[in-house]
Amino acid sequence: MAENYGCPTPSRPNFLLLLADDLGLGDLDSFGNRSLCIPHLDGLARDGVRLTQHLAAASVCSPSHATFLTGRYPVRLGMVTTNGARVLQWAAVSGGLPTSEITFAKILQQQGYATGLIGKWHLGLNCESPTHHCHHPLNHRFDSFFGVPFTLMGDCLQAEPSQKRVRLQGPLDLGAQLLLLSLLCLAAGKLTGLLGLRWVPRVLGPGCGALLLACTSCLLGVFIVHADCFLMRDHQVVQQPLRFEASVGLFLREAEAFIHRHLVDLRFPDVPSVDLQRHLVDVKSQDVTSRRLLAALDGAGLGRRTLVYFTSDHGASLEARAWGARLGGSNSVHQGGKGMGGWEGGIRVPGLACWPGTLPAGRLVPEPTSLMDLFPTVVRLAGGWVPSDREVDGQDLMPALLRTAQAAGHNFLLHYCEARLHAVRWFNRPSCTVWKLHFATPCFDPPGSGACLGFPACACSGRRMTRHRRPLLFDLTADPGETRPLRGPMATRRRVEAAVAWMLRTRHPRAAPPLAPAHNTWSLRLQPCCVPGPLCACDHLIPDL
């Protein structure tokens, strides 16, 4: 046995870890949504274990992915900021998951496992040059990588909702308008005789300025698509820009090939991590993904030797809108959404674990669990050791999944928004009650909307956030929607304050955080390009389509 869990468990199982993006707790039938037919994901819930209080350590992508891989809070990794840039902003930045951090892929590789990452990375790429690849998945000990090193945005389709173009469009439009105004002033000066200029500015100047104003949006969209939306196989850029409509099929075929490729020695398990974005349509795409990968495992005779895990990196976005329609998913009864550090909607995510013959079918785990828990769980099942030279915040999930012993679990979980602590959760084991204190909450705009419309996400600080002199206290067991704040006993507050003090003593923030402006600003010298030239463009996958 890899660990003494109180009953025999197969040593060194296979792992299939499925990480969705922007998927809310209310998007799956097994967690309350009755409007979508997703039989295979619901089958995982029926045949396995549901984690009903499963939590992301961050409500946005980059820090959440980092904690999933390392089992550590984002503040320990430096994957936080205080300037509003809460994720890596471009593919061509020098920030990323520090190579000094230990991922579960590194330990699995040391244990003789074959490890593959398929899908989205969003944890950095280069440090010194376009091919330096210091933050590349292979440098974090994945054996193979096929996917997008940045993220999949609406901008990759040059469609709405735009996640980057709209943010950059304002300054560009202002510059174009100033240029147009300058040219008009020059033309007026010529007409009034105040300036002795030739006729060219008077005739062509305003026209050129208007053309520039009209083209900024188009040019910016093209630039973003080529700069950020590209596909890599290991260290090579193989498609730039990404053909988004074919990406789901490509990722699936790659994962199936990975499984069959490593049947040469069945002691080498399979670790594809598939991360697909684009919301409502992709809920069903994720169901298809699950069906095909589970079929591949069964076809290879690995079904009963594989721990399958499915979750989302954070809750659904409530601000994602286009043409007046809301595009994000559902966070069920929970208040808030993506980008909100404390409210449940941004951090409570689906959690499914299935291991036929080992995990009991249909079991519920109601106590708090975290994406950070995958690190110690996978490492111990693989026969490895959790590093002792650093704080690892995740807890082994197997006792809770098996219910063969009293699970240690999390007494406290801390919820950050950027580098600021917004809320703390306390699990009172004797009464099986979950309490949560909010030290700060976002100001919804408009009030009562539950979101911050007109902004990419709610703010973590400043005037768009309220800091509570007397923290808001909720009993999540009785009030999962966090609608009825309570005047709790001082003993509860003192317990929470003690947990916060311990975290502050042990967090050891990095001197140069990866998300700081110096490491999170686009740089031409770091821009990956598959062919020399001003416009990177290639497609080496055409024969495979």
C-alpha positions in Angstrom: 0.0 0.0 0.0 1.2 3.5 -0.8 -0.3 4.8 2.5 -2.0 3.2 5.5 -5.6 4.3 4.9 -7.2 1.6 7.1 -8.0 -0.7 4.2 -6.1 -2.1 1.2 -5.7 0.3 -1.8 -3.9 -0.5 -5.0 -0.4 1.0 -5.0 0.7 3.3 -7.7 -2.6 3.8 -9.6 -3.0 5.7 -12.8 -4.3 9.3 -12.6 -6.6 11.1 -15.0 -7.0 14.7 -13.8 -9.6 16.9 -15.6 -9.5 20.6 -14.8 -12.3 22.7 -16.4 -12.2 26.5 -16.6 -14.9 28.9 -15.4 -17.3 26.0 -14.6 -19.7 26.9 -11.8 -21.0 24.6 -9.1 -24.5 25.0 -10.6 -23.5 23.9 -14.1 -23.6 20.1 -13.4 -26.7 18.0 -12.8 -25.0 16.2 -10.0 -24.7 19.5 -8.2 -28.2 20.7 -8.8 -28.6 21.8 -12.5 -31.5 20.0 -14.1 -31.4 21.9 -17.4 -28.3 20.3 -19.0 -27.9 16.7 -20.1 -24.3 15.6 -19.3 -24.6 11.9 -18.6 -20.9 11.0 -18.4 -19.9 13.6 -15.9 -23.1 12.7 -13.9 -22.0 9.1 -14.2 -18.7 10.0 -12.5 -20.7 11.4 -9.6 -22.9 8.3 -9.5 -20.1 5.8 -9.6 -17.7 7.8 -7.4 -17.5 10.4 -4.7 -18.9 13.9 -4.7 -17.0 16.6 -2.9 -19.8 19.0 -2.0 -17.6 21.7 -0.3 -14.7 21.6 -2.8 -12.9 24.9 -3.0 -10.4 26.7 -5.3 -7.5 28.5 -3.5 -8.1 31.4 -5.8 -11.0 32.7 -7.9 -8.9 33.4 -11.1 -6.8 31.1 -13.3 -3.1 31.5 -12.8 -2.9 31.3 -9.0 -5.5 28.6 -8.9 -3.6 26.4 -11.4 -0.4 27.0 -9.4 -1.9 25.8 -6.2 -3.5 22.8 -8.0 0.0 21.7 -9.1 1.9 22.5 -5.8 -0.6 22.1 -3.0 0.4 25.6 -1.7 -1.5 28.9 -1.2 -0.8 31.4 -4.0 0.7 33.9 -1.5 3.4 31.3 -0.7 4.2 31.0 -4.4 4.2 34.8 -5.1 1.4 34.2 -7.5 -0.5 37.2 -6.2 -0.3 41.0 -6.7 -1.7 44.2 -5.4 -2.0 46.2 -8.6 -5.1 44.5 -10.2 -3.2 42.3 -12.6 -4.3 39.1 -11.0 -3.2 36.6 -13.7 -0.4 36.5 -16.2 -1.4 39.1 -18.8 0.4 37.9 -21.9 2.3 34.9 -23.2 5.4 37.1 -23.7 6.0 38.0 -20.1 8.9 36.9 -17.8 6.6 35.9 -14.9 5.4 32.4 -14.2 5.4 29.5 -11.7 8.9 29.6 -10.1 11.0 26.6 -11.0 12.0 26.3 -7.3 8.4 25.1 -6.6 7.8 21.3 -6.6 4.8 20.2 -8.7 3.2 16.8 -8.4 4.5 16.1 -12.0 8.1 16.4 -10.7 7.5 13.8 -7.9 5.6 11.5 -10.2 8.4 11.6 -12.7 10.9 10.7 -10.0 8.6 7.7 -9.2 8.8 6.4 -12.8 5.5 7.9 -14.0 4.9 9.2 -17.5 3.3 12.6 -17.2 1.5 14.7 -19.8 -0.3 18.0 -19.8 -2.9 18.7 -22.5 -4.8 21.9 -22.7 -4.2 25.3 -21.0 -1.1 26.1 -18.9 -1.3 29.9 -18.1 1.7 29.7 -15.7 4.3 31.4 -17.8 6.7 30.5 -20.6 10.0 32.4 -21.0 12.5 34.4 -18.9 15.3 35.5 -21.2 14.3 34.8 -24.8 11.5 33.4 -26.9 12.9 29.9 -26.5 14.2 30.1 -23.0 11.1 28.2 -21.7 12.1 28.6 -18.0 8.4 28.3 -16.9 7.4 25.8 -19.6 5.5 22.6 -18.4 8.4 20.4 -19.4 10.6 22.5 -17.1 8.2 21.6 -14.3 8.8 17.9 -15.1 5.9 17.1 -17.4 7.2 14.6 -20.0 5.0 16.1 -22.7 2.9 19.1 -23.4 0.3 19.8 -26.1 -1.8 22.9 -25.6 -1.9 26.7 -25.2 0.8 28.2 -23.0 -1.4 31.2 -22.2 -5.2 30.9 -22.1 -8.2 30.7 -24.4 -10.0 34.0 -24.6 -12.9 35.5 -26.6 -10.1 37.5 -28.2 -8.7 34.3 -29.7 -11.9 34.1 -31.8 -11.9 37.9 -32.3 -15.4 37.6 -30.8 -17.3 38.8 -27.8 -16.8 38.9 -24.9 -13.3 40.3 -25.3 -11.1 39.9 -22.2 -8.2 41.9 -23.4 -9.0 44.1 -26.4 -11.6 46.1 -24.6 -9.1 46.9 -21.8 -6.5 48.1 -24.2 -8.8 49.8 -26.7 -9.4 52.9 -24.5 -5.8 54.2 -24.5 -5.4 53.4 -28.2 -8.6 55.2 -29.1 -7.5 58.2 -27.0 -4.2 58.3 -28.8 -5.8 58.1 -32.2 -8.3 60.8 -31.2 -5.4 63.1 -30.1 -3.6 62.5 -33.4 -6.8 63.3 -35.3 -7.3 66.4 -33.3 -3.7 67.5 -33.9 -4.1 67.0 -37.7 -7.3 69.0 -37.7 -5.6 71.8 -35.8 -2.8 71.8 -38.4 -5.4 71.9 -41.2 -7.2 74.8 -39.5 -3.9 76.6 -39.1 -3.3 76.3 -42.8 -6.7 77.5 -43.8 -6.5 80.6 -41.5 -3.0 81.4 -42.6 -1.6 81.0 -39.1 0.6 78.1 -40.2 2.5 77.9 -43.4 2.1 74.3 -44.1 1.7 72.5 -47.4 -1.6 71.2 -48.6 -0.9 67.6 -47.7 -1.9 67.7 -43.9 -5.0 69.7 -44.8 -6.2 67.1 -47.2 -4.8 63.8 -46.1 -4.2 64.5 -42.4 -7.8 64.2 -41.1 -8.5 61.2 -43.4 -5.4 59.4 -42.1 -6.4 60.1 -38.5 -9.9 58.9 -39.1 -8.6 55.7 -40.7 -6.2 55.1 -37.8 -9.1 55.6 -35.4 -11.2 53.1 -37.3 -8.4 50.5 -37.6 -7.1 50.4 -34.0 -9.7 47.8 -32.9 -9.0 45.6 -35.9 -5.3 45.9 -35.6 -5.3 45.3 -31.9 -7.5 42.2 -32.3 -5.1 40.7 -34.9 -2.1 41.5 -32.7 -3.6 39.7 -29.7 -4.6 36.6 -31.7 -1.0 36.2 -33.0 0.7 37.1 -29.8 -1.3 35.0 -27.3 -3.4 32.4 -29.1 -1.0 29.7 -30.3 -0.6 26.0 -29.9 2.6 24.2 -28.8 3.8 20.6 -28.8 6.5 20.3 -26.2 8.9 23.2 -27.0 7.7 23.9 -30.6 5.0 26.3 -31.7 3.0 24.3 -34.1 0.0 26.5 -34.9 -0.1 30.3 -34.7 -2.7 31.6 -34.4 -4.7 28.8 -32.8 -7.6 27.3 -34.9 -10.0 27.4 -32.0 -12.8 25.4 -33.6 -10.5 22.4 -34.0 -8.8 22.6 -30.7 -11.2 20.4 -28.7 -10.8 17.5 -31.1 -7.0 18.0 -31.2 -6.8 17.9 -27.4 -8.9 14.8 -27.2 -7.0 12.9 -29.8 -3.7 13.8 -28.1 -5.0 12.5 -24.7 -6.2 9.3 -26.2 -2.8 8.8 -28.0 -1.0 9.5 -24.7 -2.9 6.7 -23.0 -2.3 4.2 -25.7 1.4 5.3 -26.2 2.2 4.3 -22.6 0.7 0.9 -22.7 4.2 -0.4 -23.4 4.7 -0.7 -19.7 1.5 -0.5 -17.6 3.5 0.5 -14.5 3.7 3.9 -16.2 0.4 5.6 -15.5 -1.2 8.4 -17.5 -1.6 12.0 -16.2 -3.3 14.1 -18.9 -4.8 17.3 -17.5 -7.4 18.7 -19.9 -8.5 22.3 -19.5 -11.0 23.6 -22.1 -12.6 27.0 -21.8 -15.6 28.6 -23.6 -18.5 28.1 -21.3 -22.0 26.8 -21.9 -21.3 24.9 -25.1 -18.2 23.5 -23.5 -20.0 22.0 -20.5 -21.2 19.4 -23.0 -17.8 19.3 -24.6 -16.3 18.4 -21.2 -18.9 15.6 -21.0 -17.8 14.3 -24.4 -14.2 14.6 -23.2 -14.9 12.5 -20.1 -16.7 9.9 -22.2 -13.9 9.5 -24.7 -11.1 9.4 -22.1 -12.9 7.0 -19.9 -13.5 4.8 -22.9 -9.8 4.9 -23.7 -8.9 3.9 -20.2 -11.4 1.0 -20.3 -10.2 -0.1 -23.7 -6.7 -0.2 -22.3 -7.7 -2.2 -19.3 -6.9 0.6 -17.0 -10.4 1.5 -15.8 -10.1 -0.1 -12.3 -6.5 1.0 -11.9 -7.1 4.7 -12.5 -8.2 7.5 -10.1 -10.3 9.9 -12.2 -10.7 13.4 -10.8 -12.8 16.3 -12.2 -13.1 19.9 -11.0 -13.0 23.5 -12.1 -10.3 26.1 -11.4 -12.8 28.6 -10.0 -16.5 29.6 -10.3 -18.4 30.9 -13.2 -18.0 34.5 -14.4 -20.9 36.8 -13.7 -19.5 39.7 -15.7 -19.1 37.9 -19.0 -21.6 39.5 -21.3 -22.1 40.4 -24.9 -24.8 42.3 -26.6 -26.7 42.6 -23.3 -26.8 38.9 -22.7 -25.1 37.1 -19.9 -22.7 34.4 -21.1 -21.3 32.9 -17.9 -22.5 29.7 -16.1 -24.2 29.1 -12.8 -22.8 29.2 -9.3 -26.1 27.7 -7.9 -27.3 29.4 -4.7 -23.9 30.8 -3.9 -23.3 34.5 -4.0 -20.6 36.0 -6.1 -18.5 34.6 -8.9 -15.2 34.5 -10.7 -12.7 37.1 -9.4 -14.3 37.5 -6.0 -11.9 36.4 -3.3 -14.4 35.5 -0.5 -17.9 34.9 -1.7 -18.7 31.2 -2.3 -19.7 31.6 -6.0 -16.1 32.4 -7.0 -14.4 29.6 -5.1 -16.8 26.7 -4.6 -16.4 24.3 -7.5 -17.5 20.8 -8.5 -15.4 18.0 -7.2 -15.7 14.4 -8.4 -13.5 11.4 -7.7 -14.0 8.0 -9.2 -11.9 4.9 -8.8 -14.0 1.7 -9.5 -13.4 -1.0 -6.9 -11.6 1.3 -4.5 -13.8 4.3 -3.8 -17.4 3.7 -2.8 -20.0 4.7 -5.4 -22.4 7.5 -4.6 -20.7 8.8 -1.4 -20.8 12.5 -0.4 -17.9 14.3 1.4 -19.5 17.3 3.1 -16.5 18.7 4.9 -14.3 21.4 3.2 -11.7 20.1 0.7 -9.5 22.0 -1.7 -7.8 21.8 -5.1 -4.6 22.0 -3.1 -5.4 18.5 -1.7 -4.6 16.9 -5.1 -0.9 17.4 -4.5 -0.5 15.3 -1.4 -3.1 12.8 -2.5 -1.4 12.0 -5.8 2.1 12.1 -4.4 1.3 9.6 -1.6 -0.7 7.2 -3.8 2.3 7.2 -6.2 4.6 6.2 -3.4 6.3 9.6 -3.1 6.9 11.9 -0.2 5.4 15.3 0.4 8.3 17.8 0.7 9.2 18.7 4.2 11.3 21.8 3.4 8.3 24.0 2.8 4.7 24.6 3.9 2.3 22.4 1.9 -1.2 23.4 2.6 -3.1 20.6 0.9 -4.4 17.6 2.9 -4.5 14.0 1.7 -8.0 13.3 0.3 -8.0 9.5 0.6 -9.2 9.2 4.3 -12.2 11.5 3.4 -12.9 9.6 0.2 -12.7 6.2 1.8 -14.2 7.1 5.2 -12.0 4.4 6.8 -10.5 6.7 9.4 -11.2 10.1 10.8 -10.0 12.5 8.2 -7.5 15.2 9.2 -8.8 17.6 6.6 -8.9 21.4 6.9 -10.0 23.1 10.1 -9.4 26.4 8.3 -9.2 27.6 4.7 -8.1 31.1 3.9 -9.6 33.0 0.9 -7.5 35.7 -0.7 -8.3 38.3 -3.3 -4.9 39.2 -4.9 -2.6 39.4 -1.9 -5.3 40.5 0.5 -7.1 38.2 2.9 -10.9 38.6 2.3 -12.4 35.6 4.2 -11.6 32.6 6.4 -13.6 29.4 6.7 -13.6 27.3 9.9 -14.9 23.8 10.0 -16.1 23.0 13.5 -15.7 19.2 13.5 -17.7 18.3 16.7 -20.8 20.0 15.3 -20.0 19.4 11.6 -20.7 23.1 11.0 -18.9 25.4 8.6 -18.5 29.0 9.6 -17.0 31.8 7.4 -15.8 35.3 8.4 -15.6 38.0 5.7 -13.1 40.8 6.4 -13.7 42.5 3.1 -16.3 42.1 0.3 -16.7 43.8 -3.1 -19.2 46.5 -3.8 -21.6 45.1 -6.4 -22.4 47.5 -9.3 -25.2 48.0 -9.7 -26.2 47.3 -6.1 -28.0 44.1 -5.6 -26.7 42.6 -8.9 -24.3 40.2 -7.3 -21.7 41.2 -9.8 -19.6 44.2 -11.0 -21.0 44.9 -14.4 -18.9 47.0 -16.7 -15.7 45.7 -15.2 -13.8 42.5 -15.9 -14.2 41.5 -12.3 -15.0 43.0 -8.9 -12.1 44.8 -7.2 -10.0 43.4 -4.4 -9.2 46.8 -2.9 -10.0 50.5 -3.1 -13.3 52.3 -3.2 -15.0 49.4 -5.0 -14.4 47.2 -2.0 -15.8 47.4 1.6 -13.6 46.5 4.5 -15.7 45.4 7.5 -14.7 46.8 10.9 -16.8 44.0 12.4 -16.3 40.9 10.1 -19.4 39.4 8.5 -20.1 35.9 10.0 -22.1 33.3 8.2 -23.1 29.7 9.0 -22.5 28.1 5.6 -24.2 24.9 6.7 -27.5 26.6 7.3 -27.0 29.5 4.9 -25.0 28.5 1.9 -26.0 31.6 0.0 -24.5 33.8 2.6 -27.5 36.0 3.0 -27.9 36.2 6.8 -24.9 37.6 8.7 -24.8 36.6 12.3 -23.5 38.0 15.5 -21.3 35.1 16.4 -19.5 34.3 19.7 -16.1 35.8 20.3 -14.7 32.3 20.6 -15.3 31.7 16.9 -13.6 34.9 16.0 -10.6 34.2 18.2 -10.1 30.8 16.5 -10.2 32.3 13.1 -7.8 35.1 14.1 -5.4 32.5 15.4 -5.4 30.7 12.0 -4.8 34.0 10.2 -1.9 34.8 12.6 -0.3 31.5 11.8 -0.6 32.0 8.1 1.0 35.5 8.3 4.0 33.9 10.2 4.6 31.2 7.7 3.7 32.7 4.3 7.2 33.9 3.4 6.3 36.1 0.4 8.8 36.2 -2.5 10.9 39.3 -3.1 10.0 39.5 -6.8 6.5 38.1 -7.2 5.9 36.6 -10.7 2.8 38.8 -11.2 4.5 42.1 -10.4 4.5 44.6 -13.2 8.2 44.0 -14.0 7.4 40.4 -14.8 3.9 40.8 -16.2 4.3 43.3 -19.0 4.4 42.3 -22.7 8.0 42.2 -24.0 8.9 41.9 -27.7 12.1 40.0 -26.8 10.0 37.2 -25.2 7.3 36.9 -27.9 7.2 33.3 -29.2 7.0 33.2 -33.0 7.0 30.1 -35.1 8.5 31.8 -38.2 10.7 34.9 -38.6 8.8 38.0 -39.6 6.6 40.7 -38.3 3.5 38.6 -38.2 3.9 35.1 -36.7 1.8 32.6 -38.6 2.1 28.9 -39.2 0.1 25.7 -39.1 2.1 22.4 -38.9 -1.0 20.4 -38.0 -2.9 20.7 -41.3 -2.1 17.0 -42.3 -3.5 15.9 -38.9 -6.9 17.5 -39.3 
